[in-house]
Amino acid sequence: SEMKRGLKSALVFVLLVVVLDRSLGFGLGYLYGRTRSGEGGGLINGALSTKAQVLLLGSSRMKHHVDPAVLSRKLSLSVYNAGVNGQYFLYAAMLMDLWQRFNPPPRVVVLEVDRGWFTKDEVELKRTSIFSFYLGESDLVREVIYQRTAFEPLKYVSSSYRANGKVLPILKNLLARDRDPLNGFRPLSGTMSVPPPSQNSGTTGPAKPPHFWDFKVRCFKRLAAYCRQNGTRLFLFHSPRFNEARADHDAWVAVLRAFLGDYPDVEFIDISEFTYPETFANRPKLFVDSSHLNAKGAEIVSDLLAATLEARLRRSSAGAN
């Protein structure tokens, strides 16, 4: 009958759409899996293919501030910097969750932290789609991405939707595989132009202490548990900003230290103009802008972080004996 033929045609059409969607998703996923560079997702694969004993996680302030070569010489351990521009805590949490599925536990994890790292950030949530090709590999990746909207599970029924916004970056990264440094560190060149005193961040009034988002707290608890169960030392690390407001800094650090009271095996390392005033205070020649150090500043921070890690790891080893 006419109705049966129409139904049959509709079923054939749906089947063709599903087959095309699955084929596109598989093909693009295969190409994505071959990328090792670029911040459109290739750096995730690059990090997961690296067997490092010390893993550095964070944003551009980790990527441009800490040289793995300096830490490696001091600690006699292999080090990889997995910092990425424009990504924050959720990126680090998802990458670490995937890491444990592909690699042995690292000896040390250093996680960059800053004022807004544990607050809810809609821009940060939007950027989590960079992990969409790993939806089937990690329940945490799914949980994070599904935080974006109530429609995310429906959207990702489509295999090809995982490549949404990624086709050009995939092709670009395949043609530039060796563009990113092998250890992840990329120093910045130049020196910042100092704004007039009225525009300096240190002159602004104190902001309210950050409110920790329950979902991020659960993600951190999961990371801390993994490290504890596998004997991995977890350090939270804050690096310098130019002319950072003292009241803001002290307020969020106090909140962070109180939060870490529930995690006695997690240590905080604060390298800033307040802990090293003679090194960083009023030293614009060490910065390219108010948030980022240049190569000289990064060298100093890397030396300080390496020495601090060595001392704390040695102290722990002595205590264990």
Phi and psi in degrees as GROMACS dihedral restraints (atoms count N, CA, C in turn):
[ dihedral_restraints ]
;  ai    aj    ak    al  type     phi  dphi    fc
    3     4     5     6     1   -61.9    20    10
    4     5     6     7     1   -38.4    20    10
    6     7     8     9     1   -65.5    20    10
    7     8     9    10     1   -42.1    20    10
    9    10    11    12     1   -65.6    20    10
   10    11    12    13     1   -41.1    20    10
   12    13    14    15     1   -64.5    20    10
   13    14    15    16     1   -39.3    20    10
   15    16    17    18     1   -65.1    20    10
   16    17    18    19     1   -41.2    20    10
   18    19    20    21     1   -65.1    20    10
   19    20    21    22     1   -40.9    20    10
   21    22    23    24     1   -63.9    20    10
   22    23    24    25     1   -42.0    20    10
   24    25    26    27     1   -63.5    20    10
   25    26    27    28     1   -39.7    20    10
   27    28    29    30     1   -65.4    20    10
   28    29    30    31     1   -40.6    20    10
   30    31    32    33     1   -66.1    20    10
   31    32    33    34     1   -40.2    20    10
   33    34    35    36     1   -63.6    20    10
   34    35    36    37     1   -41.5    20    10
   36    37    38    39     1   -62.6    20    10
   37    38    39    40     1   -46.1    20    10
   39    40    41    42     1   -61.3    20    10
   40    41    42    43     1   -42.3    20    10
   42    43    44    45     1   -62.6    20    10
   43    44    45    46     1   -42.3    20    10
   45    46    47    48     1   -63.6    20    10
   46    47    48    49     1   -40.6    20    10
   48    49    50    51     1   -62.5    20    10
   49    50    51    52     1   -43.9    20    10
   51    52    53    54     1   -63.8    20    10
   52    53    54    55     1   -45.1    20    10
   54    55    56    57     1   -62.8    20    10
   55    56    57    58     1   -43.2    20    10
   57    58    59    60     1   -64.1    20    10
   58    59    60    61     1   -42.4    20    10
   60    61    62    63     1   -62.2    20    10
   61    62    63    64     1   -46.5    20    10
   63    64    65    66     1   -64.8    20    10
   64    65    66    67     1   -38.6    20    10
   66    67    68    69     1   -66.8    20    10
   67    68    69    70     1   -45.3    20    10
   69    70    71    72     1   -62.7    20    10
   70    71    72    73     1   -43.8    20    10
   72    73    74    75     1   -62.0    20    10
   73    74    75    76     1   -42.3    20    10
   75    76    77    78     1   -65.8    20    10
   76    77    78    79     1   -45.5    20    10
   78    79    80    81     1   -63.8    20    10
   79    80    81    82     1   -45.4    20    10
   81    82    83    84     1   -69.0    20    10
   82    83    84    85     1   -35.6    20    10
   84    85    86    87     1   -64.1    20    10
   85    86    87    88     1   -38.3    20    10
   87    88    89    90     1   -63.7    20    10
   88    89    90    91     1   -45.7    20    10
   90    91    92    93     1   -64.3    20    10
   91    92    93    94     1   -41.2    20    10
   93    94    95    96     1   -60.8    20    10
   94    95    96    97     1   -40.2    20    10
   96    97    98    99     1   -63.0    20    10
   97    98    99   100     1   -16.5    20    10
   99   100   101   102     1   -92.5    20    10
  100   101   102   103     1    -6.5    20    10
  102   103   104   105     1   -82.0    20    10
  103   104   105   106     1   144.6    20    10
  105   106   107   108     1  -132.1    20    10
  106   107   108   109     1     2.2    20    10
  108   109   110   111     1  -139.1    20    10
  109   110   111   112     1   168.3    20    10
  111   112   113   114     1    90.3    20    10
  112   113   114   115     1   142.0    20    10
  114   115   116   117     1   -86.8    20    10
  115   116   117   118     1     8.4    20    10
  117   118   119   120     1   -83.3    20    10
  118   119   120   121     1     7.8    20    10
  120   121   122   123     1   132.9    20    10
  121   122   123   124     1   -23.3    20    10
  123   124   125   126     1   -60.5    20    10
  124   125   126   127     1   -32.5    20    10
  126   127   128   129     1   -65.6    20    10
  127   128   129   130     1   -24.2    20    10
  129   130   131   132     1   -62.2    20    10
  130   131   132   133     1   -48.8    20    10
  132   133   134   135     1   -63.2    20    10
  133   134   135   136     1   -38.8    20    10
  135   136   137   138     1   -61.0    20    10
  136   137   138   139     1   -42.7    20    10
  138   139   140   141     1   -66.9    20    10
  139   140   141   142     1   -43.1    20    10
  141   142   143   144     1   -68.9    20    10
  142   143   144   145     1   -20.1    20    10
  144   145   146   147     1   -91.9    20    10
  145   146   147   148     1     4.9    20    10
  147   148   149   150     1  -105.1    20    10
  148   149   150   151     1   126.7    20    10
  150   151   152   153     1   -95.7    20    10
  151   152   153   154     1    85.5    20    10
  153   154   155   156     1  -105.1    20    10
  154   155   156   157     1   146.7    20    10
  156   157   158   159     1   -86.4    20    10
  157   158   159   160     1   -23.4    20    10
  159   160   161   162     1  -125.9    20    10
  160   161   162   163     1   122.2    20    10
  162   163   164   165     1  -112.7    20    10
  163   164   165   166     1   125.8    20    10
  165   166   167   168     1  -103.1    20    10
  166   167   168   169     1   124.9    20    10
  168   169   170   171     1  -121.2    20    10
  169   170   171   172     1   140.3    20    10
  171   172   173   174     1   161.7    20    10
  172   173   174   175     1  -161.4    20    10
  174   175   176   177     1   -97.9    20    10
  175   176   177   178     1  -157.0    20    10
  177   178   179   180     1   -60.9    20    10
  178   179   180   181     1   -26.8    20    10
  180   181   182   183     1   -74.7    20    10
  181   182   183   184     1   -13.9    20    10
  183   184   185   186     1   -91.7    20    10
  184   185   186   187     1   -45.5    20    10
  186   187   188   189     1   -56.2    20    10
  187   188   189   190     1   -40.0    20    10
  189   190   191   192     1  -100.1    20    10
  190   191   192   193     1    -4.3    20    10
  192   193   194   195     1  -108.6    20    10
  193   194   195   196     1   -21.6    20    10
  195   196   197   198     1  -125.0    20    10
  196   197   198   199     1   119.8    20    10
  198   199   200   201     1   -92.4    20    10
  199   200   201   202     1   112.8    20    10
  201   202   203   204     1   -57.8    20    10
  202   203   204   205     1   -30.8    20    10
  204   205   206   207     1   -62.2    20    10
  205   206   207   208     1   -37.8    20    10
  207   208   209   210     1   -66.7    20    10
  208   209   210   211     1   -45.1    20    10
  210   211   212   213     1   -65.5    20    10
  211   212   213   214     1   -39.9    20    10
  213   214   215   216     1   -62.8    20    10
  214   215   216   217     1   -42.0    20    10
  216   217   218   219     1   -63.9    20    10
  217   218   219   220     1   -38.5    20    10
  219   220   221   222     1   -76.8    20    10
  220   221   222   223     1   -38.3    20    10
  222   223   224   225     1   -97.5    20    10
  223   224   225   226     1   -12.5    20    10
  225   226   227   228     1    57.6    20    10
  226   227   228   229     1    40.3    20    10
  228   229   230   231     1  -134.1    20    10
  229   230   231   232     1   153.2    20    10
  231   232   233   234     1   -76.2    20    10
  232   233   234   235     1   139.6    20    10
  234   235   236   237     1  -133.6    20    10
  235   236   237   238     1   138.4    20    10
  237   238   239   240     1  -131.4    20    10
  238   239   240   241     1   134.4    20    10
  240   241   242   243     1   -98.3    20    10
  241   242   243   244     1   108.5    20    10
  243   244   245   246     1   -99.9    20    10
  244   245   246   247     1    19.5    20    10
  246   247   248   249     1   -65.3    20    10
  247   248   249   250     1   147.0    20    10
  249   250   251   252     1  -138.3    20    10
  250   251   252   253     1   137.9    20    10
  252   253   254   255     1   -61.1    20    10
  253   254   255   256     1   133.7    20    10
  255   256   257   258     1    76.1    20    10
  256   257   258   259     1     9.4    20    10
  258   259   260   261     1  -119.6    20    10
  259   260   261   262     1   153.6    20    10
  261   262   263   264     1  -134.5    20    10
  262   263   264   265     1  -138.9    20    10
  264   265   266   267     1   -62.0    20    10
  265   266   267   268     1   -43.3    20    10
  267   268   269   270     1   -62.6    20    10
  268   269   270   271     1   -37.7    20    10
  270   271   272   273     1   -59.3    20    10
  271   272   273   274     1   -48.4    20    10
  273   274   275   276     1   -61.3    20    10
  274   275   276   277     1   -41.8    20    10
  276   277   278   279     1   -64.6    20    10
  277   278   279   280     1   -43.3    20    10
  279   280   281   282     1   -68.3    20    10
  280   281   282   283     1   -41.3    20    10
  282   283   284   285     1   -62.3    20    10
  283   284   285   286     1   -42.0    20    10
  285   286   287   288     1   -66.4    20    10
  286   287   288   289     1   -36.0    20    10
  288   289   290   291     1   -66.1    20    10
  289   290   291   292     1   -39.2    20    10
  291   292   293   294     1   -71.3    20    10
  292   293   294   295     1   -36.6    20    10
  294   295   296   297     1   -53.7    20    10
  295   296   297   298     1   -44.4    20    10
  297   298   299   300     1   -68.2    20    10
  298   299   300   301     1   -14.3    20    10
  300   301   302   303     1   -88.7    20    10
  301   302   303   304     1   -16.8    20    10
  303   304   305   306     1  -117.1    20    10
  304   305   306   307     1   -17.3    20    10
  306   307   308   309     1  -138.0    20    10
  307   308   309   310     1   157.7    20    10
  309   310   311   312     1   -67.5    20    10
  310   311   312   313     1   158.3    20    10
  312   313   314   315     1   -61.0    20    10
  313   314   315   316     1   137.1    20    10
  315   316   317   318     1   -72.0    20    10
  316   317   318   319     1   159.8    20    10
  318   319   320   321     1   -72.9    20    10
  319   320   321   322     1   -35.7    20    10
  321   322   323   324     1  -140.7    20    10
  322   323   324   325     1   138.4    20    10
  324   325   326   327     1  -120.5    20    10
  325   326   327   328     1   127.7    20    10
  327   328   329   330     1  -114.1    20    10
  328   329   330   331     1   113.3    20    10
  330   331   332   333     1  -106.2    20    10
  331   332   333   334     1   119.0    20    10
  333   334   335   336     1   -64.6    20    10
  334   335   336   337     1   140.8    20    10
  336   337   338   339     1  -133.8    20    10
  337   338   339   340     1   150.0    20    10
  339   340   341   342     1  -147.1    20    10
  340   341   342   343     1   178.7    20    10
  342   343   344   345     1   -51.5    20    10
  343   344   345   346     1   -47.4    20    10
  345   346   347   348     1   -96.7    20    10
  346   347   348   349     1    13.1    20    10
  348   349   350   351     1   -65.6    20    10
  349   350   351   352     1   -28.9    20    10
  351   352   353   354     1  -108.8    20    10
  352   353   354   355     1    11.6    20    10
  354   355   356   357     1   -92.0    20    10
  355   356   357   358     1   165.9    20    10
  357   358   359   360     1   -80.6    20    10
  358   359   360   361     1   129.5    20    10
  360   361   362   363     1  -135.0    20    10
  361   362   363   364     1   112.4    20    10
  363   364   365   366     1   -64.7    20    10
  364   365   366   367     1   -34.7    20    10
  366   367   368   369     1   -65.0    20    10
  367   368   369   370     1   -43.8    20    10
  369   370   371   372     1   -61.3    20    10
  370   371   372   373     1   -43.1    20    10
  372   373   374   375     1   -60.6    20    10
  373   374   375   376     1   -42.2    20    10
  375   376   377   378     1   -59.9    20    10
  376   377   378   379     1   -36.6    20    10
  378   379   380   381     1   -76.6    20    10
  379   380   381   382     1    -9.0    20    10
  381   382   383   384     1   -67.9    20    10
  382   383   384   385     1   -13.9    20    10
  384   385   386   387     1   -63.9    20    10
  385   386   387   388     1   -10.7    20    10
  387   388   389   390     1   -59.5    20    10
  388   389   390   391     1   -21.8    20    10
  390   391   392   393     1   -94.8    20    10
  391   392   393   394     1    11.4    20    10
  393   394   395   396     1   -59.4    20    10
  394   395   396   397     1   -30.9    20    10
  396   397   398   399     1   -70.4    20    10
  397   398   399   400     1   -10.4    20    10
  399   400   401   402     1  -104.2    20    10
  400   401   402   403     1    14.9    20    10
  402   403   404   405     1   -56.2    20    10
  403   404   405   406     1   -37.8    20    10
  405   406   407   408     1   -81.9    20    10
  406   407   408   409     1    -6.1    20    10
  408   409   410   411     1   -96.8    20    10
  409   410   411   412     1   -21.1    20    10
  411   412   413   414     1  -147.8    20    10
  412   413   414   415     1   128.3    20    10
  414   415   416   417     1   -68.5    20    10
  415   416   417   418     1   -29.0    20    10
  417   418   419   420     1   -68.8    20    10
  418   419   420   421     1   -40.9    20    10
  420   421   422   423     1   -58.9    20    10
  421   422   423   424     1   -45.1    20    10
  423   424   425   426     1   -61.7    20    10
  424   425   426   427     1   -45.5    20    10
  426   427   428   429     1   -62.9    20    10
  427   428   429   430     1   -40.6    20    10
  429   430   431   432     1   -67.4    20    10
  430   431   432   433     1   -49.8    20    10
  432   433   434   435     1   -63.5    20    10
  433   434   435   436     1   -36.0    20    10
  435   436   437   438     1   -72.7    20    10
  436   437   438   439     1    -7.6    20    10
  438   439   440   441     1   -72.1    20    10
  439   440   441   442     1   -18.0    20    10
  441   442   443   444     1   -63.8    20    10
  442   443   444   445     1   -58.6    20    10
  444   445   446   447     1  -145.8    20    10
  445   446   447   448     1   167.7    20    10
  447   448   449   450     1   -69.9    20    10
  448   449   450   451     1   -13.8    20    10
  450   451   452   453     1   -94.5    20    10
  451   452   453   454     1    -4.0    20    10
  453   454   455   456     1   -58.5    20    10
  454   455   456   457     1   -44.9    20    10
  456   457   458   459     1   -58.1    20    10
  457   458   459   460     1   -36.7    20    10
  459   460   461   462     1   -69.1    20    10
  460   461   462   463     1   -42.1    20    10
  462   463   464   465     1   -59.9    20    10
  463   464   465   466     1   -41.2    20    10
  465   466   467   468     1   -85.0    20    10
  466   467   468   469     1     6.0    20    10
  468   469   470   471     1   -61.2    20    10
  469   470   471   472     1   -32.1    20    10
  471   472   473   474     1   -77.0    20    10
  472   473   474   475     1   122.5    20    10
  474   475   476   477     1   -66.0    20    10
  475   476   477   478     1   -39.1    20    10
  477   478   479   480     1   -72.7    20    10
  478   479   480   481     1   -19.9    20    10
  480   481   482   483     1   -64.7    20    10
  481   482   483   484     1   -23.3    20    10
  483   484   485   486     1   -63.1    20    10
  484   485   486   487     1   -22.0    20    10
  486   487   488   489     1   -93.2    20    10
  487   488   489   490     1     8.0    20    10
  489   490   491   492     1   -57.6    20    10
  490   491   492   493     1   119.6    20    10
  492   493   494   495     1    78.4    20    10
  493   494   495   496     1     7.1    20    10
  495   496   497   498     1  -116.9    20    10
  496   497   498   499     1    -7.5    20    10
  498   499   500   501     1   -60.8    20    10
  499   500   501   502     1   -51.2    20    10
  501   502   503   504     1   -64.6    20    10
  502   503   504   505     1   -43.8    20    10
  504   505   506   507     1   -59.6    20    10
  505   506   507   508     1   -37.3    20    10
  507   508   509   510     1   -61.3    20    10
  508   509   510   511     1   -50.2    20    10
  510   511   512   513     1   -62.6    20    10
  511   512   513   514     1   -40.9    20    10
  513   514   515   516     1   -63.6    20    10
  514   515   516   517     1   -44.0    20    10
  516   517   518   519     1   -69.2    20    10
  517   518   519   520     1   -31.5    20    10
  519   520   521   522     1   -65.5    20    10
  520   521   522   523     1   -27.3    20    10
  522   523   524   525     1   -92.1    20    10
  523   524   525   526     1    -0.9    20    10
  525   526   527   528     1  -138.7    20    10
  526   527   528   529     1    51.2    20    10
  528   529   530   531     1   -63.2    20    10
  529   530   531   532     1   -32.7    20    10
  531   532   533   534     1  -100.6    20    10
  532   533   534   535     1    16.8    20    10
  534   535   536   537     1   -68.2    20    10
  535   536   537   538     1   -37.3    20    10
  537   538   539   540     1   -88.0    20    10
  538   539   540   541     1   145.1    20    10
  540   541   542   543     1   -59.5    20    10
  541   542   543   544     1   148.1    20    10
  543   544   545   546     1   -64.8    20    10
  544   545   546   547     1   -29.8    20    10
  546   547   548   549     1   -98.5    20    10
  547   548   549   550     1     3.3    20    10
  549   550   551   552     1    87.6    20    10
  550   551   552   553     1   -13.7    20    10
  552   553   554   555     1   -85.4    20    10
  553   554   555   556     1   133.4    20    10
  555   556   557   558     1  -133.5    20    10
  556   557   558   559     1   100.5    20    10
  558   559   560   561     1   -69.4    20    10
  559   560   561   562     1   151.7    20    10
  561   562   563   564     1  -102.9    20    10
  562   563   564   565     1   146.4    20    10
  564   565   566   567     1  -109.4    20    10
  565   566   567   568     1   158.5    20    10
  567   568   569   570     1   107.2    20    10
  568   569   570   571     1   173.7    20    10
  570   571   572   573     1  -135.2    20    10
  571   572   573   574     1   140.5    20    10
  573   574   575   576     1   -72.3    20    10
  574   575   576   577     1   153.2    20    10
  576   577   578   579     1   -91.5    20    10
  577   578   579   580     1   122.7    20    10
  579   580   581   582     1   -76.1    20    10
  580   581   582   583     1   124.6    20    10
  582   583   584   585     1   -71.7    20    10
  583   584   585   586     1   162.5    20    10
  585   586   587   588     1   -57.1    20    10
  586   587   588   589     1   154.2    20    10
  588   589   590   591     1   -52.1    20    10
  589   590   591   592     1   -34.4    20    10
  591   592   593   594     1   -68.0    20    10
  592   593   594   595     1   -18.4    20    10
  594   595   596   597     1  -100.7    20    10
  595   596   597   598     1    -6.7    20    10
  597   598   599   600     1   -67.2    20    10
  598   599   600   601     1   143.6    20    10
  600   601   602   603     1   -63.3    20    10
  601   602   603   604     1   -25.8    20    10
  603   604   605   606     1   -71.4    20    10
  604   605   606   607     1    -9.7    20    10
  606   607   608   609     1   -99.6    20    10
  607   608   609   610     1    -4.1    20    10
  609   610   611   612     1   -77.9    20    10
  610   611   612   613     1   157.9    20    10
  612   613   614   615     1   -71.6    20    10
  613   614   615   616     1   158.6    20    10
  615   616   617   618     1   -65.9    20    10
  616   617   618   619     1   139.6    20    10
  618   619   620   621     1   -92.7    20    10
  619   620   621   622     1   163.4    20    10
  621   622   623   624     1   -67.3    20    10
  622   623   624   625     1   144.2    20    10
  624   625   626   627     1   -58.6    20    10
  625   626   627   628     1   145.7    20    10
  627   628   629   630     1   -67.1    20    10
  628   629   630   631     1   148.0    20    10
  630   631   632   633     1   -98.5    20    10
  631   632   633   634     1   124.6    20    10
  633   634   635   636     1   -78.6    20    10
  634   635   636   637     1   127.1    20    10
  636   637   638   639     1   -76.2    20    10
  637   638   639   640     1   130.4    20    10
  639   640   641   642     1   -56.1    20    10
  640   641   642   643     1   -38.6    20    10
  642   643   644   645     1   -64.2    20    10
  643   644   645   646     1   -42.5    20    10
  645   646   647   648     1   -67.2    20    10
  646   647   648   649     1   -34.6    20    10
  648   649   650   651     1   -61.4    20    10
  649   650   651   652     1   -41.7    20    10
  651   652   653   654     1   -63.9    20    10
  652   653   654   655     1   -39.7    20    10
  654   655   656   657     1   -63.6    20    10
  655   656   657   658     1   -41.0    20    10
  657   658   659   660     1   -67.4    20    10
  658   659   660   661     1   -40.2    20    10
  660   661   662   663     1   -59.7    20    10
  661   662   663   664     1   -38.6    20    10
  663   664   665   666     1   -65.4    20    10
  664   665   666   667     1   -43.2    20    10
  666   667   668   669     1   -63.5    20    10
  667   668   669   670     1   -46.0    20    10
  669   670   671   672     1   -62.4    20    10
  670   671   672   673     1   -39.0    20    10
  672   673   674   675     1   -64.9    20    10
  673   674   675   676     1   -42.2    20    10
  675   676   677   678     1   -59.0    20    10
  676   677   678   679     1   -46.8    20    10
  678   679   680   681     1   -63.2    20    10
  679   680   681   682     1   -43.4    20    10
  681   682   683   684     1   -63.7    20    10
  682   683   684   685     1   -43.5    20    10
  684   685   686   687     1   -67.2    20    10
  685   686   687   688     1   -25.8    20    10
  687   688   689   690     1  -108.4    20    10
  688   689   690   691     1     8.8    20    10
  690   691   692   693     1    69.7    20    10
  691   692   693   694     1    23.7    20    10
  693   694   695   696     1   -90.1    20    10
  694   695   696   697     1   129.1    20    10
  696   697   698   699     1   -79.6    20    10
  697   698   699   700     1   130.0    20    10
  699   700   701   702     1  -112.9    20    10
  700   701   702   703     1   121.6    20    10
  702   703   704   705     1  -119.6    20    10
  703   704   705   706     1   136.2    20    10
  705   706   707   708     1   -98.0    20    10
  706   707   708   709     1   137.9    20    10
  708   709   710   711     1  -134.4    20    10
  709   710   711   712     1   129.9    20    10
  711   712   713   714     1  -118.4    20    10
  712   713   714   715     1   130.7    20    10
  714   715   716   717     1  -110.4    20    10
  715   716   717   718     1   168.1    20    10
  717   718   719   720     1   -67.3    20    10
  718   719   720   721     1   148.6    20    10
  720   721   722   723     1  -118.6    20    10
  721   722   723   724     1   152.0    20    10
  723   724   725   726     1   -76.1    20    10
  724   725   726   727     1   126.8    20    10
  726   727   728   729     1    52.4    20    10
  727   728   729   730     1    46.0    20    10
  729   730   731   732     1   -64.1    20    10
  730   731   732   733     1   141.4    20    10
  732   733   734   735     1   -68.2    20    10
  733   734   735   736     1   121.7    20    10
  735   736   737   738     1   -61.3    20    10
  736   737   738   739     1   -44.2    20    10
  738   739   740   741     1   -62.2    20    10
  739   740   741   742     1   -42.9    20    10
  741   742   743   744     1   -63.3    20    10
  742   743   744   745     1   -46.3    20    10
  744   745   746   747     1   -59.3    20    10
  745   746   747   748     1   -50.2    20    10
  747   748   749   750     1   -64.7    20    10
  748   749   750   751     1   -35.4    20    10
  750   751   752   753     1   -65.9    20    10
  751   752   753   754     1   -48.6    20    10
  753   754   755   756     1   -75.0    20    10
  754   755   756   757     1   -29.9    20    10
  756   757   758   759     1   -66.3    20    10
  757   758   759   760     1   -37.7    20    10
  759   760   761   762     1   -63.2    20    10
  760   761   762   763     1   -41.9    20    10
  762   763   764   765     1   -63.3    20    10
  763   764   765   766     1   -43.3    20    10
  765   766   767   768     1   -63.5    20    10
  766   767   768   769     1   -44.8    20    10
  768   769   770   771     1   -64.1    20    10
  769   770   771   772     1   -37.6    20    10
  771   772   773   774     1   -65.4    20    10
  772   773   774   775     1   -41.3    20    10
  774   775   776   777     1   -60.7    20    10
  775   776   777   778     1   -41.4    20    10
  777   778   779   780     1   -73.3    20    10
  778   779   780   781     1    -5.5    20    10
  780   781   782   783     1   -59.9    20    10
  781   782   783   784     1   -25.7    20    10
  783   784   785   786     1   -85.5    20    10
  784   785   786   787     1    -1.3    20    10
  786   787   788   789     1  -132.4    20    10
  787   788   789   790     1    73.8    20    10
  789   790   791   792     1   -63.7    20    10
  790   791   792   793     1   -18.5    20    10
  792   793   794   795     1   -92.5    20    10
  793   794   795   796     1     2.0    20    10
  795   796   797   798     1  -103.2    20    10
  796   797   798   799     1   129.3    20    10
  798   799   800   801     1  -113.0    20    10
  799   800   801   802     1   148.9    20    10
  801   802   803   804     1  -109.6    20    10
  802   803   804   805     1   132.2    20    10
  804   805   806   807     1  -118.7    20    10
  805   806   807   808     1   114.8    20    10
  807   808   809   810     1  -109.1    20    10
  808   809   810   811     1   105.4    20    10
  810   811   812   813     1  -109.9    20    10
  811   812   813   814     1   101.2    20    10
  813   814   815   816     1  -147.9    20    10
  814   815   816   817     1  -180.0    20    10
  816   817   818   819     1   -69.5    20    10
  817   818   819   820     1   -11.9    20    10
  819   820   821   822     1   -91.4    20    10
  820   821   822   823     1   -26.3    20    10
  822   823   824   825     1   -94.4    20    10
  823   824   825   826     1   -23.1    20    10
  825   826   827   828     1  -134.8    20    10
  826   827   828   829     1    64.3    20    10
  828   829   830   831     1   -61.8    20    10
  829   830   831   832     1   -35.8    20    10
  831   832   833   834     1   -68.4    20    10
  832   833   834   835     1   -18.5    20    10
  834   835   836   837     1   -95.6    20    10
  835   836   837   838     1   -41.5    20    10
  837   838   839   840     1  -115.4    20    10
  838   839   840   841     1   -22.4    20    10
  840   841   842   843     1   -66.3    20    10
  841   842   843   844     1   128.4    20    10
  843   844   845   846     1    55.3    20    10
  844   845   846   847     1    43.0    20    10
  846   847   848   849     1  -122.0    20    10
  847   848   849   850     1    68.8    20    10
  849   850   851   852     1   -62.0    20    10
  850   851   852   853     1   -21.1    20    10
  852   853   854   855     1   -68.4    20    10
  853   854   855   856     1    -9.5    20    10
  855   856   857   858     1   -95.0    20    10
  856   857   858   859     1    -1.6    20    10
  858   859   860   861     1  -122.9    20    10
  859   860   861   862     1   151.7    20    10
  861   862   863   864     1   -98.8    20    10
  862   863   864   865     1   -24.9    20    10
  864   865   866   867     1  -156.4    20    10
  865   866   867   868     1  -176.9    20    10
  867   868   869   870     1   -67.1    20    10
  868   869   870   871     1   -16.5    20    10
  870   871   872   873     1  -110.3    20    10
  871   872   873   874     1   -12.9    20    10
  873   874   875   876     1  -129.9    20    10
  874   875   876   877     1   134.0    20    10
  876   877   878   879     1   -79.0    20    10
  877   878   879   880     1   153.8    20    10
  879   880   881   882     1   -88.5    20    10
  880   881   882   883     1  -173.4    20    10
  882   883   884   885     1   -59.4    20    10
  883   884   885   886     1   -39.7    20    10
  885   886   887   888     1   -65.7    20    10
  886   887   888   889     1   -45.1    20    10
  888   889   890   891     1   -62.6    20    10
  889   890   891   892     1   -39.7    20    10
  891   892   893   894     1   -63.8    20    10
  892   893   894   895     1   -36.6    20    10
  894   895   896   897     1   -62.5    20    10
  895   896   897   898     1   -42.5    20    10
  897   898   899   900     1   -65.9    20    10
  898   899   900   901     1   -46.4    20    10
  900   901   902   903     1   -62.6    20    10
  901   902   903   904     1   -40.8    20    10
  903   904   905   906     1   -62.1    20    10
  904   905   906   907     1   -41.7    20    10
  906   907   908   909     1   -63.5    20    10
  907   908   909   910     1   -44.0    20    10
  909   910   911   912     1   -65.8    20    10
  910   911   912   913     1   -42.9    20    10
  912   913   914   915     1   -65.3    20    10
  913   914   915   916     1   -42.3    20    10
  915   916   917   918     1   -60.8    20    10
  916   917   918   919     1   -44.6    20    10
  918   919   920   921     1   -65.1    20    10
  919   920   921   922     1   -40.6    20    10
  921   922   923   924     1   -65.6    20    10
  922   923   924   925     1   -44.8    20    10
  924   925   926   927     1   -62.4    20    10
  925   926   927   928     1   -44.1    20    10
  927   928   929   930     1   -59.5    20    10
  928   929   930   931     1   -44.9    20    10
  930   931   932   933     1   -63.8    20    10
  931   932   933   934     1   -43.3    20    10
  933   934   935   936     1   -72.4    20    10
  934   935   936   937     1   -36.7    20    10
  936   937   938   939     1   -69.2    20    10
  937   938   939   940     1   -38.5    20    10
  939   940   941   942     1   -66.5    20    10
  940   941   942   943     1   -40.4    20    10
  942   943   944   945     1   -62.4    20    10
  943   944   945   946     1   -40.4    20    10
  945   946   947   948     1   -66.5    20    10
  946   947   948   949     1   -40.3    20    10
  948   949   950   951     1   -65.0    20    10
  949   950   951   952     1   -39.9    20    10
  951   952   953   954     1   -65.5    20    10
  952   953   954   955     1   -39.2    20    10
  954   955   956   957     1   -66.1    20    10
  955   956   957   958     1   -34.9    20    10
  957   958   959   960     1   -70.5    20    10
  958   959   960   961     1   -26.9    20    10
